[in-house]
Amino acid sequence: MIIINVKDGESLDRALKRFKKKFEKTGVLRELRSRQAFEKKSITRRIQVKKAVYKQQLNQDPI
């Protein structure tokens, strides 16, 4: 559970912004989206390899 202490004189918008930042760091939404549809491990691995190759090509060919 995420707890945000609202300081004296702090607006709710500011506190909400801090809450959203903490919530994003926990990765709850990312986890939820990944669990919505099952993906085989072989497909997950294939996607990771494609991303790694793409990043490697970006680092190799600076234009």
Protein Blocks (a to p, Z undefined) as FASTA:
>chain_A
ZZddddehiafklmmmmmmmmmmmnommmmmmmmmpccdfklmmmmmmmmmmmmmmmmmm
cZZ
